[in-house]
Amino acid sequence: MGVDTLLQVATATAAEHSARTGADAEAEHGAMVRALREADPERYPRVAATAEELVSGSPAQRLAWTFRMVVNGVAATAR
């Protein structure tokens, strides 16, 4: 069960990163970071509360965190 989720995350991550190769990739990423940081706390309280954590770290650190999150979630979830 967990391997399916891990593979989905890996595939989605690869697809997302492969799309960031165009001339506008840096500007698009910057716009996403700004949108997260400027999220309305009334409408998106969880995003606003965790915005800095969502965009912190290097790409390699975020990728490692993502896989740890999935593996730990699978391990902690009853079948």
C-alpha positions as CSV (number, residue, x, y, z in Angstrom):
1,M,0.0,0.0,0.0
2,G,2.7,2.5,1.0
3,V,4.8,1.8,-2.0
4,D,2.0,3.1,-4.3
5,T,1.9,6.4,-2.4
6,L,5.7,6.7,-2.4
7,L,5.8,6.1,-6.2
8,Q,3.0,8.6,-6.8
9,V,4.9,11.3,-4.8
10,A,8.2,10.5,-6.7
11,T,6.4,10.7,-10.1
12,A,4.6,13.9,-9.2
13,T,7.8,15.5,-7.9
14,A,9.7,14.5,-11.1
15,A,6.9,15.9,-13.3
16,E,6.8,19.1,-11.3
17,H,10.6,19.6,-11.5
18,S,10.7,18.8,-15.2
19,A,8.2,21.5,-15.9
20,R,10.5,24.1,-14.3
21,T,12.9,24.4,-17.3
22,G,11.4,27.2,-19.3
23,A,12.4,30.8,-19.4
24,D,9.7,31.7,-16.9
25,A,10.5,29.0,-14.4
26,E,12.2,31.2,-11.9
27,A,9.5,33.9,-12.1
28,E,6.8,31.2,-11.7
29,H,8.5,29.7,-8.7
30,G,8.9,33.2,-7.1
31,A,5.2,33.9,-7.7
32,M,4.3,30.6,-6.0
33,V,6.5,31.4,-3.0
34,R,5.0,34.9,-2.7
35,A,1.4,33.5,-2.9
36,L,2.2,31.1,0.0
37,R,3.8,33.8,2.1
38,E,0.9,36.2,1.4
39,A,-1.9,33.6,2.0
40,D,-4.9,35.2,3.8
41,P,-4.8,33.8,7.4
42,E,-8.6,34.1,7.6
43,R,-9.2,32.0,4.5
44,Y,-6.1,29.7,4.5
45,P,-5.1,29.5,8.2
46,R,-2.9,26.4,7.9
47,V,-1.1,27.7,4.8
48,A,-0.5,31.1,6.4
49,A,0.7,29.5,9.6
50,T,3.2,27.2,7.9
51,A,4.2,29.3,4.8
52,E,7.8,29.7,5.8
53,E,8.2,26.0,6.5
54,L,6.6,25.2,3.1
55,V,9.2,27.2,1.2
56,S,12.2,26.7,3.4
57,G,15.3,24.6,2.7
58,S,17.1,23.7,-0.5
59,P,15.4,21.6,-3.2
60,A,17.4,18.5,-1.9
61,Q,16.3,19.2,1.7
62,R,12.7,19.6,0.6
63,L,12.8,16.3,-1.4
64,A,14.3,14.4,1.5
65,W,11.7,15.8,3.9
66,T,8.9,14.8,1.5
67,F,10.0,11.2,1.3
68,R,10.5,11.1,5.1
69,M,7.0,12.5,5.6
70,V,5.4,9.9,3.3
71,V,7.3,7.0,4.8
72,N,6.6,8.1,8.4
73,G,2.9,8.6,7.5
74,V,2.7,5.2,6.0
75,A,4.4,3.7,9.1
76,A,2.0,5.5,11.5
77,T,-1.2,4.8,9.6
78,A,-3.2,1.7,10.7
79,R,-4.2,-0.7,7.9
